[in-house]
Amino acid sequence: MKTDPRTFILDNTDLMAPPHVPEVRLHLASEAHELWKKTEEDLEEIGLPPPFWAFAWAGGQGLARYILDHPETVAGKRVLDFASGSGLVAIAAKLAGAADVLAVDIDPWTETAVALNAAENGVAIGFTRQDLVGTAIEADVLLAGDVFYDRDFAAALIPWFSRLAREGVSVLVGDPGRSYLPKDRLTELAVYQVPVTRALEDSEVKKTTVWRFI
Protein backbone atom coordinates (compact mmCIF):
# COMPACT_ATOMS: atom_id res chain seq x y z
CA MET A 1 0.00 0.00 0.00
CA LYS A 2 1.25 3.49 -0.83
CA THR A 3 -0.70 5.03 2.03
CA ASP A 4 -1.20 3.86 5.62
CA PRO A 5 -4.88 2.87 5.85
CA ARG A 6 -5.34 3.74 9.52
CA THR A 7 -3.88 7.21 9.14
CA PHE A 8 -5.82 7.88 5.95
CA ILE A 9 -9.15 6.73 7.41
CA LEU A 10 -8.74 8.81 10.57
CA ASP A 11 -7.74 11.87 8.53
CA ASN A 12 -10.46 11.58 5.88
CA THR A 13 -13.57 10.52 7.77
CA ASP A 14 -15.73 11.71 10.63
CA LEU A 15 -17.26 9.65 13.41
CA MET A 16 -20.99 9.63 12.80
CA ALA A 17 -24.08 7.48 13.20
CA PRO A 18 -25.78 6.27 10.01
CA PRO A 19 -29.21 7.94 9.96
CA HIS A 20 -31.18 4.68 10.07
CA VAL A 21 -28.94 3.02 12.69
CA PRO A 22 -28.26 5.64 15.38
CA GLU A 23 -27.02 2.97 17.81
CA VAL A 24 -23.80 2.56 15.80
CA ARG A 25 -20.98 5.04 15.21
CA LEU A 26 -18.70 4.66 12.20
CA HIS A 27 -15.78 6.39 10.54
CA LEU A 28 -17.56 7.66 7.41
CA ALA A 29 -16.95 10.24 4.71
CA SER A 30 -19.33 13.15 4.93
CA GLU A 31 -20.54 15.08 1.92
CA ALA A 32 -18.19 17.89 2.94
CA HIS A 33 -15.14 15.63 2.78
CA GLU A 34 -12.66 15.68 -0.08
CA LEU A 35 -12.93 11.88 -0.24
CA TRP A 36 -16.21 12.34 -2.12
CA LYS A 37 -14.50 14.37 -4.81
CA LYS A 38 -11.49 12.19 -5.54
CA THR A 39 -11.40 10.69 -9.04
CA GLU A 40 -10.31 7.14 -9.76
CA GLU A 41 -6.95 8.56 -10.83
CA ASP A 42 -6.59 10.38 -7.51
CA LEU A 43 -7.40 7.19 -5.63
CA GLU A 44 -4.93 5.15 -7.68
CA GLU A 45 -2.21 7.70 -6.97
CA ILE A 46 -2.53 7.13 -3.22
CA GLY A 47 -3.05 3.38 -3.62
CA LEU A 48 -6.68 3.40 -2.50
CA PRO A 49 -9.33 1.10 -4.04
CA PRO A 50 -12.82 2.64 -4.34
CA PRO A 51 -13.64 3.38 -0.67
CA PHE A 52 -16.91 1.50 -0.28
CA TRP A 53 -16.06 1.17 3.43
CA ALA A 54 -16.44 4.94 3.86
CA PHE A 55 -20.18 5.02 3.24
CA ALA A 56 -23.25 3.55 4.96
CA TRP A 57 -25.09 2.06 1.97
CA ALA A 58 -28.85 1.75 2.06
CA GLY A 59 -28.90 -2.05 1.96
CA GLY A 60 -26.52 -2.29 4.89
CA GLN A 61 -28.47 0.26 6.92
CA GLY A 62 -31.72 -1.62 6.35
CA LEU A 63 -30.18 -4.96 7.23
CA ALA A 64 -28.51 -3.58 10.37
CA ARG A 65 -31.81 -2.01 11.44
CA TYR A 66 -33.61 -5.34 10.99
CA ILE A 67 -31.01 -7.21 13.03
CA LEU A 68 -31.12 -4.74 15.90
CA ASP A 69 -34.94 -4.79 15.89
CA HIS A 70 -35.03 -8.61 15.64
CA PRO A 71 -32.04 -9.79 17.72
CA GLU A 72 -33.34 -13.35 17.73
CA THR A 73 -32.17 -13.50 14.11
CA VAL A 74 -28.54 -13.68 15.23
CA ALA A 75 -28.48 -14.06 19.03
CA GLY A 76 -26.17 -16.87 20.11
CA LYS A 77 -25.33 -17.74 16.50
CA ARG A 78 -22.26 -17.71 14.25
CA VAL A 79 -22.64 -14.89 11.77
CA LEU A 80 -20.79 -14.10 8.55
CA ASP A 81 -21.13 -10.55 7.19
CA PHE A 82 -20.34 -10.82 3.48
CA ALA A 83 -18.88 -7.81 1.60
CA SER A 84 -18.73 -6.07 4.95
CA GLY A 85 -17.50 -2.63 3.90
CA SER A 86 -17.60 -0.39 6.96
CA GLY A 87 -18.58 -3.33 9.16
CA LEU A 88 -21.97 -1.78 9.99
CA VAL A 89 -23.92 -5.02 9.64
CA ALA A 90 -21.28 -7.06 11.46
CA ILE A 91 -21.30 -4.61 14.36
CA ALA A 92 -25.10 -4.67 14.50
CA ALA A 93 -25.02 -8.46 14.66
CA LYS A 94 -22.58 -8.42 17.55
CA LEU A 95 -24.62 -5.77 19.39
CA ALA A 96 -27.69 -7.98 18.89
CA GLY A 97 -26.00 -10.87 20.69
CA ALA A 98 -24.33 -12.96 17.99
CA ALA A 99 -21.91 -15.46 19.50
CA ASP A 100 -19.29 -14.90 16.81
CA VAL A 101 -19.13 -12.51 13.86
CA LEU A 102 -16.78 -12.74 10.89
CA ALA A 103 -16.58 -9.79 8.49
CA VAL A 104 -15.57 -10.76 4.96
CA ASP A 105 -14.29 -8.35 2.31
CA ILE A 106 -11.58 -8.66 -0.35
CA ASP A 107 -10.65 -4.95 -0.10
CA PRO A 108 -7.50 -4.75 2.08
CA TRP A 109 -8.50 -1.31 3.39
CA THR A 110 -11.73 -2.72 4.79
CA GLU A 111 -9.88 -4.71 7.44
CA THR A 112 -8.63 -1.47 8.99
CA ALA A 113 -12.01 0.26 8.66
CA VAL A 114 -13.82 -2.65 10.32
CA ALA A 115 -11.26 -2.80 13.13
CA LEU A 116 -11.58 0.94 13.84
CA ASN A 117 -15.37 0.82 13.72
CA ALA A 118 -15.63 -2.30 15.87
CA ALA A 119 -13.38 -0.70 18.50
CA GLU A 120 -15.49 2.47 18.47
CA ASN A 121 -18.57 0.36 19.25
CA GLY A 122 -16.87 -1.85 21.82
CA VAL A 123 -17.32 -5.13 19.99
CA ALA A 124 -14.97 -7.85 18.72
CA ILE A 125 -15.31 -8.70 15.02
CA GLY A 126 -13.23 -11.27 13.15
CA PHE A 127 -12.06 -10.48 9.63
CA THR A 128 -10.93 -12.31 6.51
CA ARG A 129 -10.00 -11.13 3.01
CA GLN A 130 -10.48 -14.63 1.60
CA ASP A 131 -12.80 -14.91 -1.40
CA LEU A 132 -15.47 -17.22 -0.01
CA VAL A 133 -17.91 -17.10 -2.93
CA GLY A 134 -19.00 -20.63 -3.79
CA THR A 135 -17.40 -22.24 -0.74
CA ALA A 136 -18.84 -23.92 2.34
CA ILE A 137 -18.94 -21.64 5.38
CA GLU A 138 -18.92 -22.27 9.10
CA ALA A 139 -21.82 -20.01 10.04
CA ASP A 140 -25.46 -20.20 11.00
CA VAL A 141 -26.36 -16.85 9.41
CA LEU A 142 -24.98 -15.05 6.36
CA LEU A 143 -25.74 -11.34 6.05
CA ALA A 144 -25.20 -9.34 2.87
CA GLY A 145 -26.03 -5.68 2.37
CA ASP A 146 -26.25 -4.14 -1.08
CA VAL A 147 -24.50 -6.82 -3.13
CA PHE A 148 -26.70 -7.11 -6.25
CA TYR A 149 -25.40 -4.04 -8.12
CA ASP A 150 -23.32 -5.89 -10.73
CA ARG A 151 -24.48 -8.55 -13.21
CA ASP A 152 -21.45 -10.83 -12.97
CA PHE A 153 -21.17 -10.54 -9.19
CA ALA A 154 -24.87 -11.35 -8.80
CA ALA A 155 -24.50 -14.34 -11.13
CA ALA A 156 -21.85 -15.75 -8.79
CA LEU A 157 -23.71 -14.95 -5.58
CA ILE A 158 -27.19 -16.25 -6.42
CA PRO A 159 -26.34 -19.97 -6.74
CA TRP A 160 -24.04 -19.75 -3.71
CA PHE A 161 -26.62 -18.08 -1.49
CA SER A 162 -29.29 -20.50 -2.72
CA ARG A 163 -27.12 -23.52 -1.90
CA LEU A 164 -26.27 -22.20 1.55
CA ALA A 165 -29.97 -21.63 2.24
CA ARG A 166 -30.78 -25.20 1.20
CA GLU A 167 -28.05 -26.42 3.55
CA GLY A 168 -29.65 -24.65 6.49
CA VAL A 169 -27.79 -21.34 6.62
CA SER A 170 -30.10 -18.36 7.17
CA VAL A 171 -29.18 -16.01 4.30
CA LEU A 172 -30.50 -12.46 4.72
CA VAL A 173 -29.88 -9.61 2.30
CA GLY A 174 -30.63 -5.90 2.46
CA ASP A 175 -31.31 -4.28 -0.91
CA PRO A 176 -32.64 -0.89 -2.10
CA GLY A 177 -33.84 -2.15 -5.47
CA ARG A 178 -30.57 -2.91 -7.24
CA SER A 179 -30.84 -4.16 -10.80
CA TYR A 180 -29.80 -7.78 -10.28
CA LEU A 181 -31.75 -8.69 -7.15
CA PRO A 182 -33.26 -12.19 -7.68
CA LYS A 183 -36.72 -11.57 -6.24
CA ASP A 184 -37.92 -15.01 -7.32
CA ARG A 185 -35.48 -16.55 -4.82
CA LEU A 186 -36.49 -14.34 -1.88
CA THR A 187 -39.05 -13.88 0.87
CA GLU A 188 -39.66 -10.34 2.09
CA LEU A 189 -39.07 -9.73 5.80
CA ALA A 190 -39.22 -5.95 6.25
CA VAL A 191 -39.26 -2.65 4.33
CA TYR A 192 -37.62 0.60 5.44
CA GLN A 193 -37.27 4.12 4.12
CA VAL A 194 -33.55 4.74 4.53
CA PRO A 195 -31.94 8.20 4.30
CA VAL A 196 -28.86 8.06 2.07
CA THR A 197 -26.21 10.37 0.68
CA ARG A 198 -27.42 12.15 -2.45
CA ALA A 199 -23.92 12.06 -3.94
CA LEU A 200 -24.11 8.25 -4.08
CA GLU A 201 -27.74 7.59 -4.90
CA ASP A 202 -30.46 9.01 -7.13
CA SER A 203 -32.57 10.20 -4.18
CA GLU A 204 -32.22 11.24 -0.55
CA VAL A 205 -34.30 8.30 0.72
CA LYS A 206 -34.19 4.75 -0.63
CA LYS A 207 -36.90 2.17 -0.10
CA THR A 208 -34.86 -0.73 1.26
CA THR A 209 -36.07 -4.29 1.75
CA VAL A 210 -34.66 -7.06 3.90
CA TRP A 211 -35.09 -10.46 2.26
CA ARG A 212 -34.46 -14.09 3.16
CA PHE A 213 -33.11 -16.45 0.52
CA ILE A 214 -35.25 -19.55 -0.03
C-alpha positions, 0 to 999 in steps of 0.5 A: 500500500502506498498510504497507511490505511489507519492514518488515511481513514482517521484523517479523511472521515468523521465519526458519525451514526448512520441515519437509520442506525443511530445505535452505531458510530462509524468512521464515514466520509461526509458530503463535505469531505474531499474523499467524495471528490477524488477521481479514480486517478486520484485514488490510484495515486494514493493506492486506495481502491474505491472506498466502499467502506467509507459510506453507509449504503442503504442495503446495509443500513436496512439490514442492520436495522432489521437485526437490531430490531429482531435480535433473535435472528442472530443471538447466540449464532455464528454470523458471517457478514459478506462484503462487509464494507464499513462493518456496519452489519457485522457490528449490529449483529454483535450488538444484537448478541451474535456469539461470533461474527466474521466480516468478509471483504476482499478490499484490504482497506476494509480490514482497517475500517472494520477494526476501527469501527468495531473498537469504536462500538466496543465489539470484537469482530473477526475479519478475513479477506479470503474470497469465499464465494462458492465455498462452504462456510462455518456459520449459522447466518450469512448477512449481505447488504447491497450486493446485487449491483453488478451482473457478474457478481450477482451471477456468482452470488445467487447460486451460492446463497441458494445452496447455503440456504438449502443447507440450512444457513439463514441467508439475509440480504438488504437491498434498495432495489438494485438491478440484479436482485433475484426476487424469485429466490427471496421472501420479504421480511421488512421494508424501510425508508432509509436516508442516504447520501445524495452524492451516491444515490439518485434520491435522498431516501431509498426504499430498502427491503430485507429479504431471506433467501429460499 
